[in-house]
Amino acid sequence: MAKAEGPPDPEAADENRQSGKSDWQLLKSLWPYVRPYRYWLLTALLATTVTGILGLGFPWILGTLVDSALDPASGDLGRSAVILIAIFAGQAIFTSIRIRTLAYAGQHVVNNVRSALFNRMVRFPIAFLDARTSGALSSRLISDAAFVYGSASGAAPQIVYSGITVLGGAALILIIDPLLALVVLVAVPVAALIASRYGQRMRKLSRGYQNGLATTNALAAESLSGARVVKWFGAEREVARIYHRRLQGVIDQGLQRARLKARWTPTMMFLASVTIVAVLWFGGSQVQSGTLTAGELVSFLLYARFVADGLATIVDQYSRLAQGLGASERVVALLDEPTEELVGGNTADRDTIEPLERRGEVTVRDVSFSYPGRDSLVLRNVSFDIHPGSSVALVGPSGAGKSTIAQLIARLYDPQEGVISVDGVDVRDQNLSSLRKSMGVVPQDAPLLSGTVADNIRLGQPDATREQVAEAAQAANAFDFITEFPYGFGTKVGERGLALSGGQRQRIAIARALLADPKLLVLDEATNALDSESETLVQQALQRLMAGRTNLIIAHRLSTVLSADHVMVIDEGTIVESGSPQDLLAGDTRFAAMAAAQSLGLDQASPN
């Protein structure tokens, strides 16, 4: 029996996918991020050119110095020495200029690329982000962006410098002795062929190496961010084993690159050495015959070495440039990935429509939905209305589709069938930013962003004053514990806010929602898994938050929904009953059965 294949891995597809763009198209895609610093790069290019030209003068002057030393009548020894010192000083100055300008441009270009990547990533559809690990995406953001420019900024100047020395050296050896120059120049087409084949192979291997490194970094990042789970299950050894296995794959890719370089680099070195030996043989015989001076032979040898070394450097740096182009494919692929504004075809195809008034009204009509990559429907022909200013509760077992409905209202996903409208306008026709700014959410685990307490409360209102932040914290019953922290509102919350307790995170999330002042509020299991004291404080804060808004309450614990105006019971993606909590409790309903199972008395069926 054939073994069933697993589901396709989007990350593996991303890593193996090639952009289909030529090198020129890849560079053109990255040009907008380089363009603001083109004058800095031109300055670096000019400095590199001057350094290369000055370098070409060194063998010539050295040859005159040798001839002057052997025959004082042939030249001024002191003047040759001064000129050499001037050449070295000029090279030092222009090398410094090149390093400084490249560093300035490099830092800014890398930051521009990273900024553009992150700006793109946070706008990717949730379906895209759910299918990929944050570690793999962050590897592209951090490693690939730096590698693209790092390899280019390191390789390009070297290629320019070596190109000048190769061309200049070839011209000068032709001037010194055309016949002897043929011995050197015959190696040029051979070296060019080697460079071409070597670069193509190195680029392919480098792409695989970067992909392997990205997946390995992703595992490390996720294992460290989920350290609590790893430690709870005593899985440190297993996680380390998996990391080592993936790292071994990266090592194998690196060794393939090294083996390729180990074949081609010695080949170039041998070719260069044979060329020099041939020059010494023919040149030495010409010195003996008197047709070439010793100084001219020294100059010729140095220029020949310039040509040979320059060709070897071009091959080596071309491979480095090829590695950068391999990384740039991954960067450009992300920059070309469509954002959620384009998925579903709203702003790409037609103008957005802004509701006349934001009131928090929701209409859901005949909505069916399944998550990407899954065959089964999560929602089936769901229809309901939420009137402005009302509180509607969704209850039901886990996996029934409650949170999915909230995500569809915020247009984190689009339904396969049906229409969802907020404030009278189809969510697919609305500006996403405007739609979501009219909404607020207090989720179950209330994840916070790394940063300070104040940063997290200001998330929906970044321009809020200290006083407004403090007022929101006060209303959320969070002010007292925040001010007990050593740094108050400036206290760092740690990754995902795990430095705080669950109740503290919930109250900060409530303060965040209060400050954002949404018209439509979603409470997704906002009091689940809290102790009784924390739940009381959170419930008090929620009552303040819910006042005067349209509220969608998602809950397992029915004690949290008794103050709602309307309750909908959902099971297997279908609304099976709805009504006021009092009416549902009074009848032979699933809601009443669920309440009885939770030992909920009818005397509690009143608002807190």
Backbone torsions as a table, in degrees:
resi	resn	phi	psi	omega
1	MET	NA	129.1	-178.4
2	ALA	-68.7	140.2	178.3
3	LYS	-74.6	131.7	-178.9
4	ALA	-66.0	137.0	178.1
5	GLU	-78.3	146.0	176.6
6	GLY	-74.9	170.1	178.8
7	PRO	-66.0	154.0	179.9
8	PRO	-62.9	143.4	-179.6
9	ASP	-98.3	109.9	-178.8
10	PRO	-60.8	-35.7	-179.1
11	GLU	-67.0	-39.9	177.3
12	ALA	-64.1	-39.1	177.4
13	ALA	-64.0	-40.2	178.0
14	ASP	-60.4	-43.0	-174.9
15	GLU	-70.4	-35.9	-177.7
16	ASN	-87.0	-15.3	-177.7
17	ARG	-73.6	135.4	174.0
18	GLN	-102.0	149.6	-175.2
19	SER	-68.0	-24.4	-176.1
20	GLY	78.7	3.9	-179.0
21	LYS	-96.4	146.8	174.7
22	SER	-72.9	168.5	177.7
23	ASP	-57.3	-41.8	-179.4
24	TRP	-63.6	-40.1	179.5
25	GLN	-67.8	-36.7	176.9
26	LEU	-63.5	-46.1	179.6
27	LEU	-64.2	-37.3	178.6
28	LYS	-64.3	-36.4	178.6
29	SER	-65.5	-31.7	-178.5
30	LEU	-91.1	-8.7	-176.1
31	TRP	-59.1	-39.7	-179.8
32	PRO	-56.2	-27.6	-179.7
33	TYR	-84.8	-19.8	179.6
34	VAL	-91.9	-31.2	-170.4
35	ARG	-52.0	-43.4	-179.3
36	PRO	-60.2	-18.7	-176.4
37	TYR	-115.7	22.8	-177.1
38	ARG	-64.1	-33.1	-179.2
39	TYR	-70.7	-33.6	174.1
40	TRP	-64.4	-42.2	179.7
41	LEU	-68.6	-37.6	176.4
42	LEU	-63.9	-37.7	176.6
43	THR	-63.2	-42.4	177.8
44	ALA	-63.3	-40.5	178.9
45	LEU	-64.3	-42.1	178.4
46	LEU	-63.7	-43.7	179.0
47	ALA	-62.2	-39.8	177.8
48	THR	-63.9	-42.0	179.6
49	THR	-62.3	-46.1	179.5
50	VAL	-62.4	-41.8	178.5
51	THR	-60.4	-42.0	178.9
52	GLY	-65.7	-42.0	179.2
53	ILE	-64.4	-42.7	177.5
54	LEU	-61.6	-38.1	179.4
55	GLY	-62.3	-32.4	179.0
56	LEU	-66.8	-24.4	179.2
57	GLY	-76.7	-20.2	-174.9
58	PHE	-61.6	-51.5	-179.3
59	PRO	-62.4	-37.5	-178.9
60	TRP	-61.9	-49.2	-179.6
61	ILE	-66.6	-36.6	178.3
62	LEU	-62.9	-37.9	177.8
63	GLY	-63.2	-42.8	177.7
64	THR	-64.9	-35.3	178.5
65	LEU	-64.3	-42.8	178.7
66	VAL	-62.6	-46.1	179.0
67	ASP	-62.4	-38.2	179.0
68	SER	-65.5	-37.1	179.9
69	ALA	-68.6	-37.3	-179.7
70	LEU	-79.4	-32.7	-178.9
71	ASP	-140.2	96.0	-176.6
72	PRO	-54.9	-24.8	-177.8
73	ALA	-74.8	-16.0	-176.0
74	SER	-83.1	-10.7	-179.8
75	GLY	175.0	173.5	-179.1
76	ASP	-94.8	111.6	-178.0
77	LEU	-62.2	-43.6	-178.4
78	GLY	-64.2	-43.0	-179.7
79	ARG	-63.2	-39.3	178.1
80	SER	-62.5	-39.9	179.6
81	ALA	-65.3	-42.2	179.2
82	VAL	-63.3	-41.9	179.6
83	ILE	-63.1	-40.2	177.7
84	LEU	-61.3	-43.4	178.3
85	ILE	-61.9	-40.4	178.4
86	ALA	-63.5	-40.0	177.8
87	ILE	-61.9	-46.0	-179.3
88	PHE	-64.7	-39.5	178.7
89	ALA	-64.2	-43.9	178.6
90	GLY	-61.5	-42.2	178.5
91	GLN	-62.4	-40.2	179.5
92	ALA	-63.3	-43.7	-178.7
93	ILE	-64.2	-48.6	-176.5
94	PHE	-73.1	-27.3	173.3
95	THR	-65.8	-40.9	177.1
96	SER	-61.3	-42.4	178.6
97	ILE	-62.4	-43.0	179.9
98	ARG	-61.5	-45.5	-178.3
99	ILE	-62.6	-44.9	-177.6
100	ARG	-64.8	-47.8	-176.7
101	THR	-68.0	-38.6	177.6
102	LEU	-65.9	-39.2	179.1
103	ALA	-63.9	-44.0	180.0
104	TYR	-62.1	-50.5	-179.7
105	ALA	-64.2	-41.0	-176.9
106	GLY	-61.2	-47.6	180.0
107	GLN	-59.5	-43.4	-177.8
108	HIS	-71.7	-39.5	179.4
109	VAL	-64.7	-45.9	179.1
110	VAL	-60.2	-43.2	178.5
111	ASN	-64.4	-37.8	177.3
112	ASN	-62.8	-44.4	179.6
113	VAL	-64.8	-45.2	178.8
114	ARG	-61.6	-42.5	179.0
115	SER	-62.1	-44.1	179.3
116	ALA	-65.3	-39.7	178.5
117	LEU	-63.1	-47.6	-178.5
118	PHE	-66.0	-40.6	177.3
119	ASN	-58.6	-34.3	177.9
120	ARG	-75.3	-43.4	-175.6
121	MET	-61.1	-43.8	-177.5
122	VAL	-68.8	-11.5	177.8
123	ARG	-103.8	3.6	176.6
124	PHE	-68.5	150.0	176.1
125	PRO	-59.5	147.5	178.8
126	ILE	-57.2	-36.8	179.5
127	ALA	-59.7	-38.7	178.3
128	PHE	-66.8	-45.9	-177.7
129	LEU	-68.7	-37.2	179.8
130	ASP	-64.2	-29.5	-176.5
131	ALA	-84.0	-4.0	-176.4
132	ARG	-131.2	149.9	179.8
133	THR	-81.0	146.9	178.0
134	SER	-64.8	-30.8	179.7
135	GLY	-64.9	-40.0	-180.0
136	ALA	-67.1	-40.8	179.5
137	LEU	-68.2	-39.8	-179.9
138	SER	-67.7	-29.1	176.9
139	SER	-64.2	-40.5	177.1
140	ARG	-66.2	-38.5	-178.3
141	LEU	-66.2	-41.7	-173.4
142	ILE	-93.0	-55.7	-171.9
143	SER	-77.7	-52.0	-173.7
144	ASP	-64.5	-42.1	-178.8
145	ALA	-60.6	-41.2	178.9
146	ALA	-71.3	-37.1	-176.8
147	PHE	-68.2	-36.9	-179.6
148	VAL	-57.5	-55.7	-177.0
149	TYR	-74.7	-35.9	-178.9
150	GLY	-59.8	-44.1	179.2
151	SER	-69.3	-40.1	-178.8
152	ALA	-67.6	-44.9	-177.2
153	SER	-69.9	-26.0	177.0
154	GLY	-83.1	-39.1	-174.8
155	ALA	-80.8	-42.4	-173.5
156	ALA	-58.9	-49.2	178.6
157	PRO	-60.8	-37.7	179.7
158	GLN	-66.2	-38.5	178.6
159	ILE	-66.9	-41.2	178.0
160	VAL	-63.2	-47.4	-179.5
161	TYR	-61.2	-46.0	-179.0
162	SER	-67.9	-35.3	177.0
163	GLY	-61.5	-40.7	178.1
164	ILE	-64.9	-44.4	-178.4
165	THR	-68.5	-35.3	179.0
166	VAL	-67.6	-50.3	-178.1
167	LEU	-67.8	-45.6	179.8
168	GLY	-65.2	-42.7	179.4
169	GLY	-63.6	-41.4	179.1
170	ALA	-62.3	-42.3	179.6
171	ALA	-64.1	-41.2	-175.9
172	LEU	-73.0	-34.1	177.5
173	ILE	-71.0	-28.0	174.1
174	LEU	-66.5	-36.1	178.1
175	ILE	-69.3	-42.0	-177.1
176	ILE	-67.8	-49.7	-178.9
177	ASP	-158.6	98.8	-176.7
178	PRO	-57.5	-41.1	-177.8
179	LEU	-65.3	-45.5	179.0
180	LEU	-65.9	-30.9	-179.2
181	ALA	-64.5	-30.6	-179.8
182	LEU	-61.4	-32.3	178.3
183	VAL	-60.7	-39.7	-179.2
184	VAL	-76.4	-46.4	-171.2
185	LEU	-72.2	-16.9	177.1
186	VAL	-65.3	-22.4	-179.9
187	ALA	-79.7	-14.9	-174.2
188	VAL	-62.0	-53.0	-179.1
189	PRO	-62.5	-33.5	177.0
190	VAL	-62.6	-45.8	179.4
191	ALA	-63.9	-38.3	179.8
192	ALA	-63.6	-41.0	178.3
193	LEU	-64.2	-42.4	177.8
194	ILE	-61.1	-44.8	-178.3
195	ALA	-60.7	-41.5	-177.9
196	SER	-64.7	-50.1	-178.1
197	ARG	-67.3	-39.4	-179.7
198	TYR	-63.0	-44.4	-178.3
199	GLY	-63.6	-40.1	-179.9
200	GLN	-63.9	-46.0	-179.9
201	ARG	-65.6	-42.2	-177.8
202	MET	-64.6	-37.5	179.7
203	ARG	-63.0	-43.5	180.0
204	LYS	-63.4	-46.1	179.5
205	LEU	-65.3	-36.2	-178.8
206	SER	-67.5	-36.4	177.6
207	ARG	-61.7	-44.3	178.2
208	GLY	-64.1	-38.8	179.1
209	TYR	-63.1	-45.9	-179.8
210	GLN	-64.5	-38.5	178.3
211	ASN	-63.3	-45.0	178.9
212	GLY	-63.7	-39.9	178.6
213	LEU	-64.7	-37.3	179.9
214	ALA	-64.1	-45.0	-179.4
215	THR	-67.8	-34.3	177.8
216	THR	-68.0	-44.3	176.9
217	ASN	-62.5	-36.5	179.5
218	ALA	-62.6	-45.0	179.0
219	LEU	-61.1	-43.3	-179.9
220	ALA	-62.0	-45.4	-179.0
221	ALA	-62.8	-43.1	-177.5
222	GLU	-71.2	-36.1	178.8
223	SER	-66.1	-38.3	179.4
224	LEU	-73.2	-40.1	179.1
225	SER	-68.6	-29.0	177.1
226	GLY	-102.5	34.1	-174.8
227	ALA	-59.1	-33.1	-178.9
228	ARG	-62.7	-44.5	179.4
229	VAL	-64.5	-43.6	179.9
230	VAL	-58.3	-44.8	-177.4
231	LYS	-72.9	-36.7	178.8
232	TRP	-58.4	-37.7	-178.1
233	PHE	-96.2	7.2	179.0
234	GLY	57.5	37.7	-171.9
235	ALA	-98.3	16.8	-178.2
236	GLU	-57.4	-44.0	-178.2
237	ARG	-64.2	-41.9	-178.8
238	GLU	-66.8	-43.4	178.9
239	VAL	-63.4	-41.1	178.3
240	ALA	-64.3	-36.2	178.9
241	ARG	-65.5	-44.2	179.3
242	ILE	-64.2	-41.6	179.2
243	TYR	-62.0	-43.3	-179.9
244	HIS	-62.9	-40.1	-179.8
245	ARG	-63.7	-43.5	178.4
246	ARG	-67.5	-37.3	178.6
247	LEU	-64.2	-33.5	178.1
248	GLN	-63.5	-36.7	176.0
249	GLY	-63.2	-38.7	177.4
250	VAL	-65.3	-41.2	178.9
251	ILE	-61.1	-42.0	179.8
252	ASP	-60.6	-42.4	177.9
253	GLN	-63.8	-41.8	179.0
254	GLY	-64.2	-37.8	179.3
255	LEU	-69.8	-33.4	175.2
256	GLN	-62.4	-42.0	176.8
257	ARG	-63.1	-41.8	-179.1
258	ALA	-64.6	-39.9	179.5
259	ARG	-64.9	-39.1	177.5
260	LEU	-62.6	-45.8	179.6
261	LYS	-65.7	-33.8	-179.9
262	ALA	-67.6	-24.6	177.1
263	ARG	-82.0	-44.6	-171.2
264	TRP	-82.5	-38.5	-177.9
265	THR	-62.8	-48.7	176.5
266	PRO	-61.6	-32.5	177.5
267	THR	-60.2	-45.0	178.7
268	MET	-66.0	-40.3	179.3
269	MET	-63.1	-42.0	-179.9
270	PHE	-65.2	-42.5	178.6
271	LEU	-60.1	-43.2	179.8
272	ALA	-65.3	-42.3	-178.1
273	SER	-66.0	-41.8	178.6
274	VAL	-62.3	-39.6	178.8
275	THR	-62.0	-43.0	-179.9
276	ILE	-65.3	-41.4	178.6
277	VAL	-61.3	-42.0	179.1
278	ALA	-63.2	-39.1	179.0
279	VAL	-64.8	-44.0	179.6
280	LEU	-61.8	-38.5	-178.7
281	TRP	-67.3	-53.8	-178.6
282	PHE	-69.6	-41.4	-178.5
283	GLY	-66.1	-39.4	179.0
284	GLY	-62.0	-40.0	178.8
285	SER	-65.7	-33.4	178.8
286	GLN	-71.9	-35.0	175.6
287	VAL	-64.1	-41.1	179.2
288	GLN	-63.5	-35.6	-179.1
289	SER	-83.0	-9.4	177.7
290	GLY	86.8	5.7	178.4
291	THR	-84.6	-7.8	-179.6
292	LEU	-143.4	133.4	178.2
293	THR	-81.3	163.1	178.9
294	ALA	-63.3	-40.0	179.0
295	GLY	-64.8	-39.2	178.1
296	GLU	-65.6	-37.1	177.8
297	LEU	-65.6	-41.2	177.3
298	VAL	-61.3	-46.3	178.2
299	SER	-60.9	-44.6	-179.5
300	PHE	-61.3	-44.9	179.3
301	LEU	-60.0	-43.4	-179.8
302	LEU	-65.7	-42.0	178.0
303	TYR	-65.6	-38.9	176.6
304	ALA	-62.2	-39.5	177.3
305	ARG	-66.6	-38.1	176.1
306	PHE	-56.9	-45.5	-178.9
307	VAL	-64.4	-47.1	-178.2
308	ALA	-64.8	-49.2	179.4
309	ASP	-63.9	-38.6	179.6
310	GLY	-62.2	-42.0	177.7
311	LEU	-63.9	-42.9	178.6
312	ALA	-62.4	-41.3	179.5
313	THR	-65.7	-40.7	178.8
314	ILE	-61.0	-42.6	177.8
315	VAL	-61.6	-47.3	-178.1
316	ASP	-64.1	-45.6	-178.1
317	GLN	-73.4	-28.2	175.0
318	TYR	-64.4	-36.1	176.2
319	SER	-65.8	-37.8	177.5
320	ARG	-66.2	-40.3	177.1
321	LEU	-64.5	-37.3	177.9
322	ALA	-63.9	-36.5	176.1
323	GLN	-63.1	-41.3	177.9
324	GLY	-64.7	-37.6	178.1
325	LEU	-67.5	-33.9	175.6
326	GLY	-63.1	-43.4	177.5
327	ALA	-67.9	-35.0	-179.0
328	SER	-65.5	-29.0	176.3
329	GLU	-60.4	-40.8	-179.8
330	ARG	-68.4	-39.7	179.1
331	VAL	-66.5	-48.2	-178.2
332	VAL	-64.6	-35.1	178.1
333	ALA	-59.9	-39.6	177.9
334	LEU	-71.3	-40.4	179.3
335	LEU	-64.8	-25.3	179.0
336	ASP	-88.7	-10.8	-178.0
337	GLU	-66.5	132.6	-178.0
338	PRO	-68.0	141.7	175.8
339	THR	-84.1	170.1	-174.2
340	GLU	-67.3	-21.0	176.2
341	GLU	-62.9	-27.3	-177.3
342	LEU	-93.0	-23.0	179.8
343	VAL	-75.4	125.5	-176.8
344	GLY	98.4	-16.5	169.2
345	GLY	79.7	31.3	179.9
346	ASN	-85.8	-74.7	-173.8
347	THR	-69.5	-16.2	179.3
348	ALA	-74.8	-31.2	-171.3
349	ASP	-108.9	-26.2	-176.3
350	ARG	-150.8	164.2	179.8
351	ASP	-69.2	151.0	176.0
352	THR	-79.3	158.0	-179.6
353	ILE	-118.8	125.9	-179.9
354	GLU	-97.9	128.2	176.6
355	PRO	-57.6	148.2	179.4
356	LEU	-62.8	-34.5	-178.6
357	GLU	-150.2	138.9	176.4
358	ARG	-89.5	112.2	-178.2
359	ARG	-125.9	-8.6	-178.7
360	GLY	84.3	21.1	179.0
361	GLU	-81.2	136.1	-177.9
362	VAL	-129.3	134.1	175.2
363	THR	-128.9	124.3	178.5
364	VAL	-119.2	124.0	-175.4
365	ARG	-128.9	115.9	170.8
366	ASP	51.9	46.6	-175.9
367	VAL	-88.8	127.3	171.5
368	SER	-124.3	142.4	-173.7
369	PHE	-153.0	141.2	169.2
370	SER	-135.4	145.3	-179.5
371	TYR	-71.8	149.6	179.9
372	PRO	-55.9	135.1	178.6
373	GLY	84.5	0.6	178.1
374	ARG	-117.6	144.0	-178.1
375	ASP	-87.2	-35.3	-173.9
376	SER	-78.5	144.5	177.5
377	LEU	-77.4	136.5	174.8
378	VAL	-88.8	-35.4	176.9
379	LEU	-125.3	142.6	-179.0
380	ARG	-131.2	109.8	173.7
381	ASN	49.2	50.3	-178.6
382	VAL	-84.5	132.9	176.6
383	SER	-140.5	135.4	173.7
384	PHE	-168.7	168.5	177.2
385	ASP	-126.7	144.7	170.5
386	ILE	-122.2	115.6	-176.2
387	HIS	-82.7	150.3	-179.7
388	PRO	-55.4	134.0	177.3
389	GLY	81.5	-1.8	-178.8
390	SER	-95.2	164.7	176.3
391	SER	-117.7	119.8	-178.0
392	VAL	-119.1	133.2	-179.3
393	ALA	-110.4	139.4	173.1
394	LEU	-111.1	121.5	180.0
395	VAL	-128.0	159.3	179.9
396	GLY	153.7	173.9	-177.7
397	PRO	-69.7	165.6	177.3
398	SER	-61.5	140.5	179.4
399	GLY	80.9	6.2	-178.3
400	ALA	-76.0	-21.3	178.9
401	GLY	116.4	11.8	-175.9
402	LYS	-64.9	-54.3	-178.8
403	SER	-67.0	-29.0	178.2
404	THR	-61.3	-40.3	178.7
405	ILE	-59.8	-43.7	179.6
406	ALA	-63.3	-39.1	-179.6
407	GLN	-68.0	-33.6	178.0
408	LEU	-70.6	-36.1	178.2
409	ILE	-63.9	-38.3	177.8
410	ALA	-82.0	1.3	180.0
411	ARG	57.0	39.4	168.4
412	LEU	-72.2	-28.0	171.3
413	TYR	-133.9	162.0	173.2
414	ASP	-110.5	137.2	178.4
415	PRO	-70.9	152.7	176.0
416	GLN	-73.4	-30.6	178.5
417	GLU	-138.8	152.4	175.6
418	GLY	94.9	177.6	-175.9
419	VAL	-132.9	137.5	172.9
420	ILE	-120.1	124.9	180.0
421	SER	-119.2	141.3	172.8
422	VAL	-122.8	123.7	-178.1
423	ASP	57.1	38.8	172.8
424	GLY	83.2	2.8	-178.3
425	VAL	-127.0	133.1	175.8
426	ASP	-51.9	131.0	-177.0
427	VAL	-62.0	-24.5	179.0
428	ARG	-72.9	-15.4	178.5
429	ASP	-96.6	-8.4	-174.8
430	GLN	-92.4	153.7	170.9
431	ASN	-65.4	124.9	-173.8
432	LEU	-59.8	-42.5	-178.9
433	SER	-62.2	-45.3	179.9
434	SER	-63.9	-42.3	179.6
435	LEU	-59.7	-49.2	-173.9
436	ARG	-75.8	-26.6	175.5
437	LYS	-69.2	-21.4	177.2
438	SER	-82.0	-4.3	-177.6
439	MET	-117.7	155.2	173.9
440	GLY	-138.6	154.8	-178.4
441	VAL	-139.5	141.3	169.2
442	VAL	-121.3	98.1	-175.3
443	PRO	-80.3	173.7	-175.9
444	GLN	-62.4	-52.4	-175.6
445	ASP	-92.7	-5.5	176.2
446	ALA	44.0	58.7	179.0
447	PRO	-64.8	137.6	178.4
448	LEU	-108.5	158.3	175.5
449	LEU	-85.8	146.4	177.0
450	SER	-61.6	135.5	-174.4
451	GLY	148.6	-160.0	-178.2
452	THR	-91.5	167.4	175.1
453	VAL	-58.8	-45.3	-178.9
454	ALA	-62.4	-39.8	178.9
455	ASP	-58.2	-42.2	-177.5
456	ASN	-71.7	-36.7	178.6
457	ILE	-69.1	-33.2	-178.8
458	ARG	-81.5	1.5	-170.6
459	LEU	-52.5	-43.7	-179.4
460	GLY	-86.0	-14.8	179.5
461	GLN	-137.6	76.2	-173.5
462	PRO	-62.6	-19.9	-179.1
463	ASP	-92.9	6.7	-177.3
464	ALA	-63.1	143.7	179.6
465	THR	-78.9	169.3	176.6
466	ARG	-60.5	-39.3	-179.2
467	GLU	-63.9	-41.0	179.1
468	GLN	-66.5	-38.9	177.0
469	VAL	-63.0	-44.8	-179.9
470	ALA	-64.1	-40.0	178.5
471	GLU	-63.8	-41.5	178.2
472	ALA	-64.2	-41.5	178.5
473	ALA	-64.7	-38.1	178.1
474	GLN	-62.4	-46.5	-179.1
475	ALA	-66.1	-26.1	-178.6
476	ALA	-91.8	10.1	-177.7
477	ASN	57.9	32.9	-178.5
478	ALA	-111.5	-13.4	-172.2
479	PHE	-61.0	-43.3	-174.6
480	ASP	-63.5	-48.3	-177.4
481	PHE	-72.7	-28.5	178.2
482	ILE	-67.0	-44.3	-178.0
483	THR	-71.4	-14.2	175.3
484	GLU	-81.3	-15.4	176.3
485	PHE	-66.5	150.2	-179.5
486	PRO	-55.6	-35.0	-178.2
487	TYR	-113.5	15.4	175.1
488	GLY	55.5	-129.5	-179.1
489	PHE	-69.4	-12.7	177.2
490	GLY	-90.7	7.2	-179.7
491	THR	-70.2	134.3	176.1
492	LYS	-74.2	136.1	-175.9
493	VAL	-93.2	-9.1	-178.2
494	GLY	79.5	174.0	-178.8
495	GLU	-63.0	126.8	-179.0
496	ARG	58.1	15.0	178.3
497	GLY	76.2	19.3	-174.5
498	LEU	-72.5	-6.2	174.4
499	ALA	-76.3	-9.2	-179.7
500	LEU	-109.1	162.1	175.4
501	SER	-77.2	166.8	-179.8
502	GLY	-60.6	-42.8	179.4
503	GLY	-65.5	-37.3	177.9
504	GLN	-66.2	-41.8	177.7
505	ARG	-62.7	-40.9	-179.6
506	GLN	-62.3	-41.6	-177.9
507	ARG	-71.7	-33.0	173.4
508	ILE	-66.9	-38.4	177.0
509	ALA	-64.1	-36.6	177.4
510	ILE	-67.6	-42.6	176.7
511	ALA	-60.2	-39.8	177.8
512	ARG	-61.0	-44.2	179.6
513	ALA	-68.5	-37.4	178.2
514	LEU	-62.0	-44.2	-178.4
515	LEU	-67.9	-34.0	178.4
516	ALA	-70.3	-24.7	176.3
517	ASP	53.8	59.9	-178.4
518	PRO	-78.5	157.8	174.1
519	LYS	-84.0	-32.2	179.1
520	LEU	-117.9	124.2	-176.6
521	LEU	-114.9	131.8	176.5
522	VAL	-112.4	121.9	175.9
523	LEU	-109.8	103.9	-174.6
524	ASP	-102.5	95.1	-178.4
525	GLU	52.9	45.2	-170.3
526	ALA	-67.8	-19.1	-179.7
527	THR	-116.7	11.6	-177.7
528	ASN	-70.8	144.4	173.7
529	ALA	63.3	27.8	175.7
530	LEU	-106.6	149.0	173.9
531	ASP	-70.8	167.3	-172.0
532	SER	-62.5	-38.8	-179.8
533	GLU	-66.9	-45.9	179.0
534	SER	-64.2	-39.1	-178.7
535	GLU	-63.9	-38.6	179.2
536	THR	-62.9	-45.7	179.3
537	LEU	-64.4	-40.6	-180.0
538	VAL	-68.4	-41.1	179.6
539	GLN	-62.0	-41.1	177.2
540	GLN	-61.6	-43.5	179.3
541	ALA	-66.1	-37.5	-180.0
542	LEU	-65.4	-37.5	178.9
543	GLN	-61.1	-39.8	177.1
544	ARG	-67.3	-40.0	-178.3
545	LEU	-67.0	-38.5	-174.4
546	MET	-76.4	-19.6	-174.2
547	ALA	-60.6	126.5	175.4
548	GLY	77.4	13.5	-179.4
549	ARG	-123.5	167.4	167.9
550	THR	-87.0	128.4	-172.6
551	ASN	-123.4	131.4	171.2
552	LEU	-113.3	114.2	-174.0
553	ILE	-107.5	122.7	177.7
554	ILE	-111.4	125.2	-173.6
555	ALA	-155.4	150.5	166.6
556	HIS	-93.5	-41.8	-177.0
557	ARG	-80.0	112.3	-171.4
558	LEU	-70.5	-16.4	178.0
559	SER	-63.4	-20.5	-177.7
560	THR	-86.7	-6.9	-174.8
561	VAL	-115.1	2.8	-175.2
562	LEU	-68.7	-21.0	178.1
563	SER	-87.3	0.3	-179.2
564	ALA	-71.5	153.3	175.8
565	ASP	-75.3	-30.6	-174.0
566	HIS	-147.9	142.1	179.1
567	VAL	-123.1	135.2	173.7
568	MET	-120.3	126.9	177.3
569	VAL	-97.0	123.9	-177.7
570	ILE	-117.6	136.3	-179.8
571	ASP	-145.5	128.9	-179.7
572	GLU	52.1	41.8	174.0
573	GLY	78.6	11.7	-178.8
574	THR	-131.9	139.6	175.0
575	ILE	-78.0	113.5	-174.4
576	VAL	-95.3	-20.3	175.1
577	GLU	-164.0	155.1	179.3
578	SER	-153.8	157.1	-179.9
579	GLY	158.9	-175.4	176.8
580	SER	-71.6	152.9	-179.5
581	PRO	-60.2	-35.7	-180.0
582	GLN	-66.3	-43.6	179.6
583	ASP	-65.6	-40.4	-179.7
584	LEU	-67.9	-36.5	178.0
585	LEU	-69.2	-30.0	-177.3
586	ALA	-78.4	-18.1	-176.2
587	GLY	-104.1	-178.1	177.6
588	ASP	-88.8	79.0	-171.6
589	THR	-124.1	164.6	174.8
590	ARG	-64.4	-36.2	-180.0
591	PHE	-61.3	-42.9	178.7
592	ALA	-64.9	-38.7	178.6
593	ALA	-65.7	-40.5	177.8
594	MET	-64.5	-40.3	179.1
595	ALA	-63.9	-41.4	179.3
596	ALA	-65.3	-38.3	180.0
597	ALA	-64.4	-27.7	179.1
598	GLN	-94.2	10.5	179.3
599	SER	55.3	46.8	-179.4
600	LEU	-97.9	120.2	-178.6
601	GLY	-83.3	150.8	179.8
602	LEU	-65.9	-23.7	-179.5
603	ASP	-70.2	-11.7	178.8
604	GLN	-89.3	-2.8	-174.2
605	ALA	-79.1	58.7	175.4
606	SER	-143.5	152.1	-178.7
607	PRO	-60.2	146.7	176.4
608	ASN	-68.2	NA	NA
